Amino acid sequence: MRTNILSNIFKYAGLFLVTATAVSCGGKGKKTAQEIAAAPASYPTEVVSPQRVVLENSYPVTLKGQEDIEIRPRIDGFIKNIYIDEGAVVKKGQRLFEIDSPSAVEGVTSARAAVTSSQSDLATAELNVERMRPLAEKNIISTVQLETYENQYRAAQAAVAQAQSSLSQAQATLGWTTVTSPVDGVAGTIPYRQGSLVSSSDILTTVANTSNIFAYFSLNEKELLELLSSYTGTTQAEKIGNMPEVTLTLADGTVYGFKGRIETISGVLDTYTGSASLRAEFPNPAGILRSGMSGTLAIPTILENTILVPQKATFAQQDKTLIYKVQADSVVQSVIEVLPTPDGQSFAVTRGLQDGDRIVTDGVATLSNGKKIAIQN
């Protein structure tokens, strides 16, 4: 019996030894919680390199037709007929309005009567000359008397010419009762209706030639100098010619389908605002753009050999923009100077990074200067 007890003791002792050994061997193959907590966190990184970057500067614009013409009556009278509606597309020479002007009609009638009267006087003067010339040739009357009749004849001729000129003027004035369009374009609002009394000071409507649209915008003195210095050329005209095409964004946020070009820059700055007026021209074949509309004009600026970084890789500290560079197994804060890109997702770095620098691209809110990280490509 004693032998059995000892046998059992040795058996259980051996089992304990094997179990302890197994546990000890198994622990060497796994990391402890402390070891896991002490390991550096993994962050996505990127090696930066220079590239071609296109930036945009945007400015509010007001659109105007190539020609915006105020249509006014040239005579006083009542509107008799209106031949168009607001917003109608009109052609050069097309009738727009008819003005009822009794004074213009009376002017033509009076002028015609004056022509008839002067022609009668001319005929009488001519008869007198023809009647007196033979008498003067026979010395029955003096040459002085003949010359007097001839002078009367010439005066009658002048009176006829003057009367005919007055008739032509009266007829032209009567023609003003029909108001026509001076250009091809689109009619604006019509504030007066049939029966309204109008004069030459009243605007009946406007006609805007919108085959091409002018976009007007302003730059302050600093912006203008920066714009001009960005392009080659010895004169302003050469610099304008070397400027790239510009883009127009309409009030609803849509980008206009045709690009335009900057055509003119005013030669004088406004003394009150200190700004210069610029004009860009856009084609408008479909008539989508209308005079008086507004929008935003974007001027592209091309930067060669510029580093582009995601905005989420940066953070702000006071008035500075910072980014984390990777050095060995740690990160270091670096101040950079940036310009925003049109997509709103990236920054063009103008200072603070070099070709080959590795930066942390995400999770910068959890980093601090000098923190060790594991690089995640």
C-alpha positions as CSV (number, residue, x, y, z in Angstrom):
1,M,0.0,0.0,0.0
2,R,2.9,2.3,0.8
3,T,4.2,1.6,-2.6
4,N,1.0,2.6,-4.3
5,I,0.9,6.0,-2.5
6,L,4.5,6.8,-3.5
7,S,3.7,5.8,-7.1
8,N,0.7,8.2,-7.2
9,I,2.8,11.1,-5.7
10,F,5.5,10.7,-8.4
11,K,2.8,10.5,-11.1
12,Y,1.1,13.7,-10.1
13,A,4.4,15.5,-9.7
14,G,5.5,14.5,-13.2
15,L,2.2,15.7,-14.6
16,F,2.6,19.1,-12.9
17,L,6.1,19.4,-14.2
18,V,5.0,18.7,-17.8
19,T,2.1,21.2,-17.5
20,A,4.3,23.9,-16.1
21,T,6.9,23.3,-18.9
22,A,4.2,23.5,-21.6
23,V,2.8,26.8,-20.2
24,S,6.3,28.2,-20.0
25,C,7.2,27.2,-23.6
26,G,3.8,28.5,-24.9
27,G,4.3,32.0,-23.3
28,K,7.6,32.6,-25.2
29,G,5.7,32.6,-28.6
30,K,3.2,35.4,-27.7
31,K,3.6,39.1,-26.8
32,T,2.3,40.3,-23.5
33,A,-0.3,43.1,-23.3
34,Q,2.4,45.5,-22.1
35,E,4.6,44.6,-25.0
36,I,1.7,45.3,-27.4
37,A,0.9,48.6,-25.8
38,A,4.6,49.7,-26.0
39,A,4.8,49.0,-29.8
40,P,4.7,52.2,-32.0
41,A,1.4,52.8,-34.0
42,S,1.4,52.4,-37.7
43,Y,0.6,55.5,-39.9
44,P,0.2,55.9,-43.7
45,T,3.1,57.8,-45.2
46,E,4.1,59.1,-48.6
47,V,7.3,60.3,-50.2
48,V,6.7,63.6,-51.9
49,S,8.0,64.7,-55.3
50,P,7.6,67.8,-57.4
51,Q,4.9,67.9,-60.1
52,R,2.9,70.3,-62.3
53,V,0.1,72.0,-60.3
54,V,-2.7,74.1,-61.7
55,L,-4.2,76.6,-59.2
56,E,-7.1,79.0,-59.7
57,N,-7.9,82.5,-58.5
58,S,-11.6,83.3,-58.6
59,Y,-13.3,86.6,-58.9
60,P,-17.0,87.7,-59.0
61,V,-18.1,88.9,-62.4
62,T,-21.0,90.8,-64.0
63,L,-22.0,89.8,-67.5
64,K,-23.0,92.2,-70.2
65,G,-23.8,91.7,-73.9
66,Q,-21.3,92.6,-76.6
67,E,-23.7,95.5,-77.3
68,D,-26.3,96.7,-74.8
69,I,-28.3,99.4,-76.6
70,E,-31.1,101.5,-75.1
71,I,-34.0,101.9,-77.5
72,R,-35.5,105.3,-77.3
73,P,-38.1,107.1,-79.5
74,R,-36.7,109.9,-81.5
75,I,-40.0,111.8,-81.5
76,D,-42.8,112.4,-79.0
77,G,-46.0,110.6,-79.3
78,F,-48.2,107.7,-78.2
79,I,-47.2,104.0,-78.6
80,K,-49.5,102.7,-81.3
81,N,-48.1,99.2,-81.8
82,I,-45.6,96.9,-80.0
83,Y,-44.3,94.2,-82.4
84,I,-42.2,92.2,-80.0
85,D,-42.4,90.7,-76.5
86,E,-39.9,90.8,-73.7
87,G,-37.0,88.4,-74.2
88,A,-37.6,88.1,-77.9
89,V,-34.7,87.5,-80.3
90,V,-34.6,90.3,-82.8
91,K,-32.7,91.1,-86.0
92,K,-31.1,94.3,-87.1
93,G,-33.7,96.5,-88.8
94,Q,-36.7,94.6,-87.3
95,R,-39.7,96.7,-86.3
96,L,-40.0,97.0,-82.5
97,F,-42.5,99.8,-81.9
98,E,-44.8,102.2,-83.8
99,I,-45.3,105.7,-82.4
100,D,-48.4,107.7,-83.3
101,S,-47.1,111.3,-83.7
102,P,-49.7,113.8,-85.2
103,S,-47.0,116.5,-85.3
104,A,-44.9,114.3,-87.6
105,V,-47.8,113.8,-90.0
106,E,-48.6,117.5,-90.0
107,G,-45.0,118.3,-90.7
108,V,-45.0,116.2,-93.8
109,T,-48.2,117.7,-95.0
110,S,-46.9,121.2,-94.4
111,A,-43.6,120.5,-96.2
112,R,-45.4,119.0,-99.2
113,A,-47.5,122.2,-99.5
114,A,-44.4,124.3,-99.2
115,V,-42.8,122.4,-102.1
116,T,-45.9,122.8,-104.3
117,S,-46.0,126.5,-103.5
118,S,-42.4,127.1,-104.3
119,Q,-42.6,125.1,-107.5
120,S,-45.5,127.4,-108.6
121,D,-43.3,130.4,-107.8
122,L,-40.5,128.9,-109.8
123,A,-42.7,128.3,-112.8
124,T,-43.9,132.0,-112.7
125,A,-40.4,133.3,-112.4
126,E,-39.3,131.1,-115.3
127,L,-42.2,132.5,-117.5
128,N,-41.2,136.1,-116.6
129,V,-37.6,135.5,-117.7
130,E,-38.7,133.8,-121.0
131,R,-41.1,136.7,-121.6
132,M,-38.6,139.5,-120.9
133,R,-35.5,138.1,-122.6
134,P,-36.7,138.8,-126.2
135,L,-37.7,142.4,-125.2
136,A,-34.3,143.0,-123.7
137,E,-32.6,141.7,-126.9
138,K,-34.6,144.2,-128.9
139,N,-33.8,146.9,-126.3
140,I,-37.4,147.4,-125.5
141,I,-36.6,147.0,-121.9
142,S,-33.3,147.5,-120.2
143,T,-30.9,144.6,-119.3
144,V,-31.3,145.6,-115.7
145,Q,-34.9,144.7,-115.8
146,L,-34.1,141.3,-117.3
147,E,-31.5,140.6,-114.7
148,T,-34.1,141.4,-112.0
149,Y,-36.4,138.7,-113.4
150,E,-33.5,136.3,-113.7
151,N,-32.6,136.9,-110.0
152,Q,-36.2,136.2,-109.1
153,Y,-36.0,133.0,-111.0
154,R,-32.8,131.9,-109.2
155,A,-34.4,132.7,-105.9
156,A,-37.4,130.6,-106.8
157,Q,-35.1,127.7,-107.6
158,A,-33.4,128.0,-104.2
159,A,-36.9,128.2,-102.5
160,V,-37.8,124.9,-104.2
161,A,-34.6,123.2,-103.1
162,Q,-35.2,124.4,-99.5
163,A,-38.8,123.2,-99.5
164,Q,-37.7,119.8,-100.9
165,S,-35.1,119.6,-98.2
166,S,-37.7,120.4,-95.5
167,L,-40.0,117.7,-97.0
168,S,-37.2,115.2,-96.8
169,Q,-36.5,116.1,-93.2
170,A,-40.2,115.9,-92.4
171,Q,-40.5,112.5,-94.1
172,A,-37.4,111.3,-92.1
173,T,-39.1,112.5,-88.9
174,L,-42.2,110.6,-89.8
175,G,-40.1,107.5,-90.4
176,W,-39.0,107.8,-86.8
177,T,-42.5,106.7,-85.8
178,T,-41.3,103.2,-86.6
179,V,-38.7,102.2,-84.1
180,T,-36.4,99.4,-85.3
181,S,-33.6,97.4,-83.8
182,P,-30.1,98.7,-84.6
183,V,-28.4,95.3,-83.9
184,D,-29.1,91.6,-83.7
185,G,-29.9,90.7,-80.1
186,V,-32.3,89.9,-77.3
187,A,-35.0,92.4,-76.2
188,G,-35.2,93.4,-72.6
189,T,-38.1,94.5,-70.5
190,I,-40.8,96.7,-72.0
191,P,-41.9,99.2,-69.4
192,Y,-44.4,101.1,-71.6
193,R,-47.5,99.6,-73.3
194,Q,-49.9,100.7,-76.1
195,G,-51.3,104.1,-75.5
196,S,-48.5,105.3,-73.4
197,L,-47.2,108.8,-74.1
198,V,-43.4,108.7,-74.6
199,S,-40.6,111.1,-75.5
200,S,-37.0,110.9,-76.5
201,S,-36.0,110.7,-72.8
202,D,-37.9,107.4,-72.3
203,I,-36.3,104.0,-72.7
204,L,-38.7,101.7,-74.6
205,T,-36.6,98.6,-74.1
206,T,-33.0,97.5,-74.5
207,V,-31.5,95.2,-77.1
208,A,-28.5,93.2,-76.0
209,N,-26.2,91.6,-78.6
210,T,-25.3,88.4,-76.8
211,S,-23.5,86.5,-79.5
212,N,-20.5,87.2,-77.4
213,I,-20.7,88.0,-73.7
214,F,-18.3,90.3,-71.8
215,A,-17.5,89.4,-68.1
216,Y,-16.4,92.4,-66.1
217,F,-14.4,92.0,-62.9
218,S,-11.9,93.9,-60.8
219,L,-8.5,93.4,-59.3
220,N,-6.8,95.5,-56.7
221,E,-3.4,97.0,-57.4
222,K,-1.4,94.1,-55.8
223,E,-3.5,91.4,-57.5
224,L,-3.1,93.2,-60.9
225,L,0.7,93.4,-60.5
226,E,0.9,89.7,-59.5
227,L,-1.2,88.7,-62.5
228,L,0.8,90.7,-65.0
229,S,4.1,89.4,-63.5
230,S,3.0,85.8,-64.0
231,Y,3.2,86.0,-67.8
232,T,5.9,86.8,-70.3
233,G,5.9,89.8,-72.5
234,T,7.3,93.3,-72.6
235,T,4.0,95.1,-73.0
236,Q,0.6,94.7,-71.4
237,A,-0.9,93.5,-74.7
238,E,1.7,90.8,-75.0
239,K,1.1,89.7,-71.4
240,I,-2.7,89.5,-72.0
241,G,-2.1,87.5,-75.2
242,N,-0.1,85.0,-73.2
243,M,-2.7,84.6,-70.5
244,P,-4.5,81.2,-70.4
245,E,-8.2,80.6,-71.1
246,V,-10.5,81.4,-68.1
247,T,-13.5,79.5,-66.8
248,L,-16.9,80.9,-65.9
249,T,-19.1,79.4,-63.2
250,L,-22.7,80.5,-63.2
251,A,-24.8,81.5,-60.2
252,D,-26.3,78.0,-59.9
253,G,-22.8,76.5,-59.6
254,T,-22.6,75.0,-63.1
255,V,-19.5,75.5,-65.1
256,Y,-20.2,77.3,-68.5
257,G,-19.4,75.0,-71.4
258,F,-17.2,77.5,-73.3
259,K,-13.9,79.0,-72.0
260,G,-13.1,82.6,-72.5
261,R,-10.1,84.9,-72.7
262,I,-9.1,88.1,-70.9
263,E,-9.3,90.8,-73.6
264,T,-8.7,94.2,-71.9
265,I,-7.3,95.7,-68.7
266,S,-8.3,99.3,-67.9
267,G,-5.4,101.7,-68.1
268,V,-6.4,103.7,-65.0
269,L,-7.2,102.5,-61.5
270,D,-10.3,103.7,-59.7
271,T,-9.2,106.3,-57.3
272,Y,-12.0,105.3,-54.8
273,T,-11.5,101.6,-54.8
274,G,-7.9,101.3,-55.9
275,S,-8.9,98.6,-58.4
276,A,-8.6,98.0,-62.1
277,S,-11.4,96.8,-64.3
278,L,-10.8,93.7,-66.5
279,R,-12.9,92.3,-69.3
280,A,-13.1,88.7,-70.4
281,E,-15.0,87.6,-73.5
282,F,-17.0,84.3,-73.8
283,P,-18.7,82.9,-76.9
284,N,-22.5,82.5,-76.5
285,P,-23.7,80.6,-79.6
286,A,-26.7,79.0,-77.8
287,G,-27.8,82.3,-76.1
288,I,-27.5,80.7,-72.6
289,L,-25.8,83.8,-71.1
290,R,-27.8,87.0,-70.8
291,S,-26.8,90.5,-70.1
292,G,-27.1,91.3,-66.4
293,M,-26.3,87.8,-65.1
294,S,-23.5,87.2,-62.6
295,G,-21.0,84.5,-61.9
296,T,-17.5,83.6,-60.9
297,L,-14.5,83.8,-63.2
298,A,-11.5,81.5,-62.5
299,I,-8.0,82.4,-63.8
300,P,-5.7,79.3,-63.8
301,T,-2.1,79.7,-62.5
302,I,0.4,77.0,-63.5
303,L,3.1,76.1,-61.0
304,E,6.0,73.9,-62.2
305,N,8.0,71.6,-59.9
306,T,5.6,72.0,-57.0
307,I,4.9,69.5,-54.2
308,L,1.3,68.6,-53.7
309,V,0.1,67.2,-50.3
310,P,-3.3,66.2,-49.0
311,Q,-5.0,68.8,-46.8
312,K,-5.7,66.1,-44.2
313,A,-1.9,65.6,-43.8
314,T,-1.7,69.2,-42.5
315,F,-2.8,71.0,-39.3
316,A,-3.0,74.6,-38.2
317,Q,-1.2,76.0,-35.2
318,Q,-2.0,79.7,-34.6
319,D,-1.4,81.3,-38.1
320,K,0.9,78.6,-39.4
321,T,0.3,75.4,-41.4
322,L,2.3,72.4,-40.2
323,I,3.0,68.9,-41.4
324,Y,4.7,65.8,-39.9
325,K,7.9,64.6,-41.6
326,V,9.2,61.1,-40.9
327,Q,12.8,60.9,-39.7
328,A,14.0,57.4,-39.1
329,D,11.3,55.9,-36.8
330,S,10.0,59.3,-35.4
331,V,8.0,62.3,-36.7
332,V,9.0,65.9,-36.6
333,Q,6.8,68.9,-37.1
334,S,7.6,71.2,-40.0
335,V,6.2,74.6,-40.9
336,I,5.1,74.8,-44.6
337,E,3.7,77.5,-46.8
338,V,0.8,76.4,-49.0
339,L,-1.7,77.5,-51.6
340,P,-5.2,75.8,-51.9
341,T,-6.0,73.8,-55.0
342,P,-9.3,74.1,-56.9
343,D,-10.5,70.6,-55.7
344,G,-10.3,71.7,-52.1
345,Q,-8.6,68.4,-51.2
346,S,-4.9,69.3,-51.5
347,F,-2.4,72.0,-50.9
348,A,0.4,73.1,-53.2
349,V,3.5,73.6,-51.0
350,T,5.5,76.6,-51.9
351,R,8.0,76.3,-49.0
352,G,8.9,73.8,-46.3
353,L,9.2,70.5,-48.2
354,Q,11.8,69.0,-50.5
355,D,11.8,66.2,-53.1
356,G,12.2,62.9,-51.3
357,D,10.7,64.0,-48.0
358,R,8.4,61.4,-46.4
359,I,5.3,62.7,-44.7
360,V,2.5,61.3,-42.6
361,T,-0.7,61.5,-44.8
362,D,-3.4,60.7,-42.3
363,G,-4.1,60.5,-38.5
364,V,-2.0,63.6,-37.7
365,A,-4.4,64.5,-34.9
366,T,-3.0,61.6,-32.8
367,L,0.7,62.6,-33.4
368,S,3.0,64.8,-31.4
369,N,6.5,66.1,-32.2
370,G,9.1,63.3,-31.8
371,K,6.6,60.5,-31.5
372,K,7.8,57.1,-32.8
373,I,5.8,55.5,-35.5
374,A,5.7,52.5,-37.7
375,I,5.8,53.4,-41.4
376,Q,2.8,52.1,-43.4
377,N,3.3,52.4,-47.1
